[in-house]
Amino acid sequence: MRIDIATLFPEICETYLGQSIVGRARNKGVFELYCHQIRDYAFDKHHRVDDTPYSERQGMLLLAEPIWQCYKAVVGERRPHVIYMSPRGKTLNQQRLKELASAGEDLFILCGHYEGVDQRVLDKLEAEEISVGDYVLTGGELPAMILADGVVRLLDGTLSQEDCFMDESHYSGLLEYPQYTKPQIWQDMPVPDILVSGHHANIMKWRREKSLEETYLKRPELLETAPLTDADRAYLSELRARYEDMPEFFNNK
Ligand SMILES: C[S@@+](CC[C@H](N)C(=O)[O-])C[C@H]1O[C@@H](n2cnc3c(N)ncnc32)[C@H](O)[C@@H]1O
């Protein structure tokens, strides 16, 4: 997969996406990343990339032409999937990341700034608008890095073992179970006995039940769409009965 990011701050994206797990994946050739300075494609002598909106609103909008020139120069004959990071977009979730990672298409990600981008270039690029949440940031760089990071960690070769992400929150519709590492007792708090029992089947059962419990307590609405087995449903009934006896737990949340 090749990811191109068009931004006024390419160095920010380069720095983050060059580090740690994502940076190593890039060095291994799992994906290619190129960050482009939109200003380099400005057509006037001052390299101007913004102007005032026609709607009599305050603030500035990114001009269509530098973005269009950047896109044309970057993609050539290729037809990557174009994404505009935008609070107006559909909220990003793990399912959309999975789809983007498995589609095998290159991505061209546009980061807005100021009050956003001239709508005409978004229409011309047929950009999918993706939001990272119902709040507004100053620029699309953090959202673009969130998207790129989330996609790249699902590509073959980024993580050492597939089950690193298959057990994680949201991958299969549930939240992850609690995790523990050494030492076995920390500040008088021991790791649950079952995790040091060496009994594989019991540990697997504990993991599933704790996932169900975390989801039930923190994000119960996820249970409506998560794929559940009969054993899961039976365990959820047990949980409901257990927590019904403690209504104060929910009231204090
Ligand atoms: C200040 S915002 C513009 C907000 C725009 N005027 C609106 O109300 O929808 C500037 C840029 O930051 C990015 N941005 C801000 N919040 C975002 C979010 N929640 N998700 C994705 N991108 C966001 C977008 O690229 C946007 O063009």
The ligand as an SDF file (V2000), in Angstrom:
LIG
                    3D

 27 29  0  0  0  0  0  0  0  0999 V2000
  -10.9290   23.9820   12.1210 C   0  0  0  0  0  0  0  0  0  0  0  0
  -11.1660   22.5530   11.1380 S   0  0  0  0  0  0  0  0  0  0  0  0
  -12.4510   23.0880   10.0470 C   0  0  0  0  0  0  0  0  0  0  0  0
  -13.8000   22.7430   10.5460 C   0  0  0  0  0  0  0  0  0  0  0  0
  -14.9140   23.1020    9.5710 C   0  0  0  0  0  0  0  0  0  0  0  0
  -15.0620   24.5200    9.4610 N   0  0  0  0  0  0  0  0  0  0  0  0
  -16.2130   22.4870   10.0590 C   0  0  0  0  0  0  0  0  0  0  0  0
  -16.8960   23.1180   10.8590 O   0  0  0  0  0  0  0  0  0  0  0  0
  -16.5240   21.3430    9.6670 O   0  0  0  0  0  0  0  0  0  0  0  0
   -9.7500   22.5230   10.1260 C   0  0  0  0  0  0  0  0  0  0  0  0
   -9.3860   21.1600    9.5590 C   0  0  0  0  0  0  0  0  0  0  0  0
   -9.0690   20.2740   10.6080 O   0  0  0  0  0  0  0  0  0  0  0  0
   -9.4110   18.9630   10.2470 C   0  0  0  0  0  0  0  0  0  0  0  0
  -10.2790   18.4310   11.3190 N   0  0  0  0  0  0  0  0  0  0  0  0
  -10.7370   19.1100   12.3830 C   0  0  0  0  0  0  0  0  0  0  0  0
  -11.4800   18.3440   13.1790 N   0  0  0  0  0  0  0  0  0  0  0  0
  -11.5040   17.1070   12.6200 C   0  0  0  0  0  0  0  0  0  0  0  0
  -12.1270   15.8720   12.9680 C   0  0  0  0  0  0  0  0  0  0  0  0
  -12.8960   15.7410   14.0480 N   0  0  0  0  0  0  0  0  0  0  0  0
  -11.9170   14.8140   12.1580 N   0  0  0  0  0  0  0  0  0  0  0  0
  -11.1700   14.9240   11.0410 C   0  0  0  0  0  0  0  0  0  0  0  0
  -10.5590   16.0840   10.6640 N   0  0  0  0  0  0  0  0  0  0  0  0
  -10.7270   17.1560   11.4280 C   0  0  0  0  0  0  0  0  0  0  0  0
  -10.0960   19.0330    8.8850 C   0  0  0  0  0  0  0  0  0  0  0  0
   -9.1560   18.6470    7.8940 O   0  0  0  0  0  0  0  0  0  0  0  0
  -10.4660   20.4890    8.7710 C   0  0  0  0  0  0  0  0  0  0  0  0
  -10.4770   20.9350    7.4320 O   0  0  0  0  0  0  0  0  0  0  0  0
  1  2  1  0
  2  3  1  0
  2 10  1  0
  3  4  1  0
  4  5  1  0
  5  6  1  0
  5  7  1  0
  7  8  2  0
  7  9  1  0
 10 11  1  0
 11 12  1  0
 11 26  1  0
 12 13  1  0
 13 14  1  0
 13 24  1  0
 14 15  1  0
 14 23  1  0
 15 16  2  0
 16 17  1  0
 17 18  1  0
 17 23  2  0
 18 19  1  0
 18 20  2  0
 20 21  1  0
 21 22  2  0
 22 23  1  0
 24 25  1  0
 24 26  1  0
 26 27  1  0
M  CHG  2   2   1   9  -1
M  END
$$$$
